[in-house]
Amino acid sequence: MNTRHLLLGGGLALVVGLILVDPQPRMPEVVVKTGKREATATSDSASGQPIAPLQPRSQAAATPTPHMRHLFARHSWTPLPPATPALEAPPMAPPLPFTYIGRQRSNGKWEVYLARGDDVLFVEANSVIDGVYELKSIDPNVLTFLYLPLQQTQTLAIQ
């Protein structure tokens, strides 16, 4: 045997001796019943704070904590571009409040019957309805309206 073997054997004897003669008291175990299983929890002897009981894997996976991060997530060190103000959509005319009922030709002009709620309106081409809509044209398949506040054209299909 050489000195190296003696030093390794002495180190091993020292470790075994420290394990057998442990000067620190053991942490008491607390048994907590959680559903179908029993979980053990101990208290930290240095601070006296209890250690949280074990949770079932289904609960632990379902409630991620904020400090959990994806290990291989992409990271970019480039600064974010300055925030741009959101573009507002241009104002649009509301949907037409009219329902087509029918039409009739009288005195060489087409007259259209429209319903708005419980009201029935008799309208000719180029007439203004309540100062909001103007009936621009009456075609065989389409009525063309102009929404006056925004000057937007809208159509209503007819049969």
N, C-alpha and C positions, 0 to 999 in steps of 0.2 A: 504494500500500500504506500502510496506517496502522500505528500502533504495536501494535494488537491482533493483526494478522496476523504481525508480527515476533515478538511474544511466543509465539504459538501455534507458529510454525515453529521457534523456538528450543527450546521444550519438546519438540517432536517429535524434533528432532535430538539432544537430550539423552537421550531414552528409547532411541532407536536406538543411540546410542553405548554406553549401559549394557548393552544386550542383546548387542552385539558384543564388548565388552570385559568379560566376566563375571569378577569377581575371585574368586568362590567356585568350588572344584573341583566337578566333576560327581559325582553319586552313582553308584557302580559298579552295574551291573545283574547280577543273578544269575538264571540260567535254571533253573527247577525243572520237571521233567517230572511231570505229574500225569495218569496214565491216558493218554488219547488226545491231550491238548493240552499245550502248553508254557505255563507261566506265568512272568512275570518278577517279581522282588522286588528291592528296593533296600535299602540300609542308610542310616540317618539319619546324615548327616555330623557333626551337632552332638553326638550322644550315642554314636554308634557302634553303636546297637542295630539289629538286623536288623528289617526290616518283614516281616510275615507274608506268605507267598506267596498268590497268588490262589486261590480255591476255585471249583469249578464251581458254577453257580447252583443245581443240584439239591441239593447238600450244604449250601449256605448257607441255603436256604429251609427245609430239613428240620430244622436245628438252631438254633432261635431262642435268643438269649442273654438273660439276665435283664434287661439294661438296655433291651431292645426293648419298646416299649409301643405300644399302638394310638393313633394320632395323634388320632382323634376320639372317644375313649372318654368316657363320661359320668363326671363327677367330682361327688361330693357333699361339701360341707364340713360337713354336720351331723354331730355326734358320734354314734357308734354307741350303741344302747341297751345297758344293762347286761345281761350274760349271765344268762339264766334257767336254773335247773337243769332238766335233762331229766326229764320225768315218767316214772316207772317204770310199766310195764304191771302190772296186778294179776296175781297168780299164777293160773295156769290148771291145770286137771287134765290129766294126760297122756292121750294117746289110749287108748281101751279096748284092753286086751291080749287080748281074747276074740274068738273066731270062733264064729259060730253053726253048730251041727251039726244039731240037730233038737229036737223036743219030743214029750212024751207026756203023756197025761192018765191019772193013776192016783189012785184014792181021791177023785175029784172035784176034784183040784188039778192044775194044769199043772206039769210037771217039764221043765226045759230042759237040753239037753246043750250044753255049751260047750267049746271047745278053747283052751288057752293053751300054746303051744309043743307039747310032746309029751304034756301032761297033758289028760285029759278030765274035766270037772266035771259033776256032776248037781246042779242048783240049783233051788230052789222060790222063790216070791215071798217077800219079807221075810227072806231068808237073807243072812248076811254071808260074804263070800269073803275069806279071809286077813286080816280086820280092816281092809281097805282099801276094798272095794266092797260095797255092799248092793244086791241086786236088789229094786227097789221094786215094779215091776209087770210082768206079762206080758200084753201085748195081742196081738191077732192079727197085727199087722204090725211091732210095735216092742217092744223090751225097754228098760225104763228103769232105769238104775243111778244110785246116789248115791256120789260119791267122798267118802269120810268125812273125810279130813284137811282138805278145803276146803269141804265141804258143797255141792258142785256136782253138778248133775244132768247125766247123759249118756245118750244113747240109742243103740241098736243096731238097725238095720233087719233084719227077718227076713221069710221068705216063708211 
